[in-house]
Amino acid sequence: MIFLLNLPGFILNNLDKEKYEIYEAFIDKQGNWYNGKNKSIIENITSFLKDFDVVFPILHGLNGEDGTIQGMLELLGIPYVGCGILSSSICMDKIYSKIIFDRCNIKNAKSINLRYISENEYLYYDKNFSEKNIDFYELNSAIRNNLSYPLFVKPSRSGSSIGITKVENYEQLKQALESASKYDKKILIEQAIVGKEVEVAVLGNSINGIEVSSVGEILSAEEFYSFSSKYENSNSKTRVPASISKEQSDLIKKYAKQLFTAIDGTGLSRIDFFIEESTGDVYINEINTMPGFTDISMYPILMRYFGYTNSKLIDRLIDLA
């Protein structure tokens, strides 16, 4: 029996109904679980879950893609689609992801890490994670010494570009910090990379082999690939394969496999890169351990180009689980 957790439209439409016995459930913002058949609240979640052979947690962001739901399923001994606890939690945290990127010796945008306390008080972390209290004036000094505008201000643990602001100057910074702090008190201030945004899909694991798709390119209709440009602006497009050199493509695929191995990835990930316009250098942006699954999402688009029909892809993910 297959259990689909939250927003299952694409997955549900492409599952073989003759092969699988399928059940759905949904979680609201208050943490209540609902049976997909009759919309009743599931009172005993652990008892409910133990009936299933595999769970497909179609969840993004905190409590879904950060190792939380994965940990619960591990405790219950239920197989599930996607990355495990460690890889899910590391990749959800943009600050800690950068430690892996650096360890793999892969370029990533220069950044500053801090914890938001109030609009004029922050905990600032240096490269060795020593901390000190600073005010907004001191934060600006740290930015001037380490980075240059434009910048991106990001909640460290958030998905789908929620809470991210592109900052062009000092005057926009405080509002961007306020916006990010609504989603996470841990905040990453990152140097903007001017260039192409490209992505690859990864499928498999270290035991059964890791497949890496061709490189796809994001053609955002907005200044950057925000939540609205991803899901609400029909003028945003994707291009597969990306209009990049073979050398750049080969390097990105090599990096993707290296990173998936480094995080002990299992099942799937979509790994996002930048190609800097002025140098042609490749920069890692982030690893998404449960990428979007809609008709316009890059992961299934890349895998279709790679030779997997939607149904074949879902079958493979369930087999890996």
C-alpha positions as CSV (number, residue, x, y, z in Angstrom):
1,M,0.0,0.0,0.0
2,I,1.3,3.5,-0.9
3,F,0.6,6.4,1.3
4,L,0.7,10.0,-0.2
5,L,1.3,12.8,2.3
6,N,0.1,16.3,1.2
7,L,-0.3,17.9,-2.2
8,P,-0.3,14.6,-4.2
9,G,-1.8,15.8,-7.5
10,F,1.1,15.1,-9.9
11,I,2.1,11.9,-8.1
12,L,-1.5,10.6,-7.8
13,N,-2.2,11.2,-11.4
14,N,0.9,9.3,-12.5
15,L,0.7,6.3,-10.1
16,D,-0.3,3.0,-11.6
17,K,-3.7,2.4,-10.0
18,E,-3.6,-1.3,-11.0
19,K,-0.2,-1.8,-9.3
20,Y,-0.6,0.2,-6.1
21,E,-3.3,0.5,-3.4
22,I,-3.2,4.2,-2.7
23,Y,-4.2,6.3,0.3
24,E,-3.9,10.1,0.8
25,A,-3.5,12.3,3.9
26,F,-3.1,16.0,4.4
27,I,-1.6,18.1,7.2
28,D,-2.9,21.6,7.9
29,K,-0.9,24.6,9.3
30,Q,-1.9,23.7,12.8
31,G,-0.4,20.2,12.5
32,N,-3.7,18.3,12.2
33,W,-3.6,15.2,10.0
34,Y,-6.6,14.4,7.8
35,N,-7.7,11.3,6.0
36,G,-7.8,12.0,2.3
37,K,-10.8,9.8,1.7
38,N,-13.3,11.3,4.1
39,K,-11.4,14.4,5.4
40,S,-11.8,13.3,9.0
41,I,-9.0,14.0,11.5
42,I,-6.5,11.2,12.1
43,E,-6.4,10.9,15.8
44,N,-3.7,8.1,16.2
45,I,-1.1,8.9,13.5
46,T,1.3,6.2,14.4
47,S,-1.4,3.5,14.3
48,F,-2.6,4.9,11.0
49,L,0.9,4.9,9.4
50,K,1.9,1.4,10.4
51,D,-0.5,-0.1,7.9
52,F,1.5,1.1,4.9
53,D,4.3,-0.5,2.9
54,V,5.8,2.9,1.8
55,V,5.1,6.6,2.4
56,F,5.7,9.3,-0.2
57,P,6.1,12.5,1.9
58,I,5.3,15.2,-0.7
59,L,6.2,18.0,1.8
60,H,8.4,21.0,1.4
61,G,10.1,23.3,4.0
62,L,10.1,23.0,7.7
63,N,8.7,19.8,9.3
64,G,8.5,18.2,5.9
65,E,11.8,18.4,4.1
66,D,14.1,18.9,7.1
67,G,14.3,15.4,8.6
68,T,11.4,15.8,11.0
69,I,8.9,13.6,9.2
70,Q,11.7,11.3,8.0
71,G,12.7,10.8,11.7
72,M,9.2,9.8,12.6
73,L,9.0,7.3,9.8
74,E,12.4,5.9,10.8
75,L,11.2,5.4,14.3
76,L,8.1,3.6,13.0
77,G,10.2,1.4,10.7
78,I,8.2,2.5,7.6
79,P,10.0,2.9,4.2
80,Y,9.7,6.3,2.6
81,V,10.6,8.1,-0.6
82,G,13.5,10.5,-0.5
83,C,16.5,11.4,1.5
84,G,17.1,10.4,5.2
85,I,17.2,12.4,8.4
86,L,20.8,13.7,8.1
87,S,20.8,14.7,4.5
88,S,17.3,16.3,4.8
89,S,18.2,18.4,7.8
90,I,21.6,19.6,6.5
91,C,20.2,20.5,3.1
92,M,17.2,22.4,4.6
93,D,19.7,24.6,6.5
94,K,21.4,26.9,4.1
95,I,24.1,27.8,6.6
96,Y,25.1,24.3,7.3
97,S,24.9,23.3,3.6
98,K,27.7,25.6,2.9
99,I,30.0,23.6,5.3
100,I,29.4,20.6,3.0
101,F,30.0,22.8,-0.1
102,D,33.3,24.1,1.3
103,R,34.4,20.6,2.3
104,C,33.7,19.4,-1.3
105,N,35.8,22.4,-2.5
106,I,33.0,23.6,-4.7
107,K,32.5,27.4,-5.1
108,N,29.6,29.0,-3.4
109,A,28.6,32.6,-2.8
110,K,30.3,34.5,-0.1
111,S,28.1,35.0,2.9
112,I,27.5,36.3,6.4
113,N,25.6,34.2,9.1
114,L,23.6,35.7,11.9
115,R,20.7,35.1,14.3
116,Y,18.0,37.8,14.4
117,I,17.2,39.0,17.9
118,S,15.5,42.4,17.2
119,E,15.5,45.0,14.5
120,N,18.7,46.5,16.0
121,E,20.3,43.4,17.6
122,Y,21.8,40.3,16.0
123,L,24.2,37.5,16.9
124,Y,27.0,37.5,14.3
125,Y,28.9,34.3,13.5
126,D,32.4,34.4,12.0
127,K,33.8,31.6,9.8
128,N,34.7,29.6,12.9
129,F,31.2,30.0,14.3
130,S,32.4,32.2,17.2
131,E,29.6,34.6,18.0
132,K,29.2,38.2,19.2
133,N,26.3,40.6,19.6
134,I,26.2,43.4,17.1
135,D,23.8,46.2,16.2
136,F,22.6,47.2,12.7
137,Y,25.5,49.7,12.3
138,E,28.1,47.0,13.1
139,L,26.2,44.6,10.7
140,N,26.6,47.1,7.9
141,S,30.4,47.3,8.7
142,A,30.7,43.5,8.5
143,I,28.8,43.5,5.1
144,R,31.1,46.3,3.7
145,N,34.2,44.3,4.8
146,N,33.1,41.0,3.4
147,L,30.4,41.5,0.7
148,S,29.1,43.9,-1.9
149,Y,25.7,44.8,-3.2
150,P,23.5,43.3,-4.6
151,L,22.9,40.7,-1.8
152,F,20.3,38.1,-1.0
153,V,18.9,37.9,2.5
154,K,17.5,34.4,3.2
155,P,15.9,32.5,6.1
156,S,18.4,29.7,6.7
157,R,15.7,27.1,6.9
158,S,12.9,27.8,4.4
159,G,11.8,26.3,1.1
160,S,10.4,27.5,-2.3
161,S,12.3,30.9,-2.0
162,I,9.9,32.0,0.7
163,G,11.2,34.9,2.8
164,I,14.1,35.6,0.4
165,T,14.7,39.2,-0.7
166,K,17.2,40.6,-3.2
167,V,18.8,43.7,-1.6
168,E,20.3,46.4,-3.9
169,N,21.5,48.8,-1.2
170,Y,21.8,49.6,2.5
171,E,18.3,51.2,2.7
172,Q,16.6,47.9,1.8
173,L,18.6,45.7,4.2
174,K,16.6,46.2,7.4
175,Q,13.3,45.4,5.8
176,A,14.7,42.3,4.2
177,L,16.0,41.1,7.6
178,E,12.6,41.7,9.1
179,S,11.0,39.7,6.3
180,A,13.4,36.8,6.6
181,S,13.0,36.7,10.4
182,K,9.3,35.9,10.0
183,Y,10.3,32.5,8.7
184,D,13.6,31.8,10.6
185,K,15.7,33.6,13.2
186,K,18.8,32.1,11.6
187,I,19.5,34.3,8.5
188,L,22.0,34.1,5.7
189,I,23.2,37.2,3.9
190,E,24.7,36.1,0.6
191,Q,26.6,37.7,-2.3
192,A,24.4,37.8,-5.4
193,I,25.9,35.8,-8.3
194,V,25.1,37.4,-11.7
195,G,24.6,34.8,-14.3
196,K,22.5,31.8,-15.3
197,E,20.6,29.6,-12.9
198,V,20.8,25.9,-13.8
199,E,19.6,22.7,-12.2
200,V,20.1,18.9,-12.4
201,A,18.0,16.0,-11.2
202,V,19.6,13.2,-9.2
203,L,18.1,9.7,-8.8
204,G,19.4,6.7,-6.9
205,N,21.7,6.0,-4.1
206,S,25.3,4.9,-3.5
207,I,24.5,1.2,-3.4
208,N,22.3,1.0,-6.5
209,G,24.0,3.7,-8.5
210,I,23.4,7.5,-8.9
211,E,22.0,8.9,-12.1
212,V,22.4,12.6,-12.9
213,S,20.2,14.2,-15.6
214,S,21.1,16.7,-18.3
215,V,21.4,20.3,-17.1
216,G,18.3,22.5,-17.3
217,E,18.2,26.3,-17.3
218,I,15.8,28.5,-15.4
219,L,14.5,31.5,-17.4
220,S,12.8,33.5,-14.7
221,A,10.1,36.1,-15.6
222,E,11.2,38.1,-12.5
223,E,14.4,39.5,-11.2
224,F,15.2,36.2,-9.4
225,Y,13.4,32.8,-9.2
226,S,11.1,33.7,-6.3
227,F,8.0,31.8,-5.1
228,S,5.8,33.8,-7.4
229,S,8.0,33.3,-10.4
230,K,8.2,29.6,-9.7
231,Y,4.5,28.9,-9.2
232,E,2.4,31.9,-10.2
233,N,4.1,33.6,-13.2
234,S,3.4,31.7,-16.5
235,N,6.2,33.7,-18.2
236,S,8.8,31.8,-16.3
237,K,10.3,29.1,-18.5
238,T,12.8,26.3,-18.4
239,R,15.2,25.2,-21.1
240,V,16.5,21.6,-21.4
241,P,19.4,21.2,-22.1
242,A,20.8,24.5,-20.8
243,S,22.6,26.8,-23.2
244,I,26.0,26.2,-21.6
245,S,29.3,24.6,-22.8
246,K,29.9,20.9,-22.6
247,E,32.7,21.5,-20.1
248,Q,30.3,23.4,-17.8
249,S,27.6,20.8,-18.1
250,D,30.1,17.9,-17.4
251,L,31.4,19.8,-14.4
252,I,27.9,20.5,-13.0
253,K,27.0,16.8,-13.3
254,K,30.3,15.8,-11.6
255,Y,29.6,18.2,-8.8
256,A,26.0,17.0,-8.4
257,K,27.1,13.4,-8.0
258,Q,29.8,14.4,-5.5
259,L,27.4,16.5,-3.4
260,F,24.7,13.8,-3.4
261,T,27.3,11.3,-2.1
262,A,28.7,13.8,0.4
263,I,25.2,14.3,2.0
264,D,24.6,10.5,1.9
265,G,21.6,11.2,-0.4
266,T,19.0,8.6,-1.1
267,G,16.2,8.5,-3.6
268,L,16.2,11.9,-5.2
269,S,17.4,15.5,-5.1
270,R,17.3,18.6,-7.4
271,I,20.6,20.4,-7.2
272,D,20.8,24.1,-8.2
273,F,23.8,25.9,-9.5
274,F,24.8,29.3,-10.9
275,I,27.1,30.0,-13.8
276,E,28.7,33.4,-13.2
277,E,28.3,35.6,-16.3
278,S,31.7,37.4,-16.0
279,T,33.9,34.3,-15.4
280,G,31.9,31.3,-16.5
281,D,32.6,29.7,-13.1
282,V,30.2,27.2,-11.6
283,Y,28.8,27.9,-8.1
284,I,26.6,25.6,-6.1
285,N,23.4,27.3,-4.8
286,E,21.5,24.6,-2.9
287,I,20.3,21.0,-2.7
288,N,16.6,20.3,-2.6
289,T,15.9,16.8,-1.1
290,M,12.2,16.8,-2.0
291,P,11.9,18.9,-5.1
292,G,8.6,20.1,-6.5
293,F,6.3,17.7,-8.2
294,T,3.9,19.6,-10.5
295,D,3.5,19.5,-14.2
296,I,5.9,22.5,-14.5
297,S,8.4,21.5,-11.9
298,M,12.0,21.1,-13.1
299,Y,12.7,17.7,-11.5
300,P,10.1,15.7,-13.5
301,I,10.9,17.8,-16.6
302,L,14.6,16.9,-16.3
303,M,13.9,13.2,-15.7
304,R,11.5,13.1,-18.7
305,Y,14.3,14.5,-20.9
306,F,16.6,11.9,-19.3
307,G,14.3,9.1,-20.4
308,Y,11.9,8.5,-17.5
309,T,8.2,8.9,-18.1
310,N,6.3,10.3,-15.1
311,S,5.0,6.8,-14.1
312,K,8.4,5.1,-14.6
313,L,10.0,7.8,-12.4
314,I,7.5,7.3,-9.6
315,D,7.9,3.5,-9.8
316,R,11.7,3.9,-9.5
317,L,11.4,6.2,-6.4
318,I,9.1,3.7,-4.7
319,D,11.5,0.9,-5.5
320,L,14.4,2.8,-4.0
321,A,12.3,3.5,-0.9
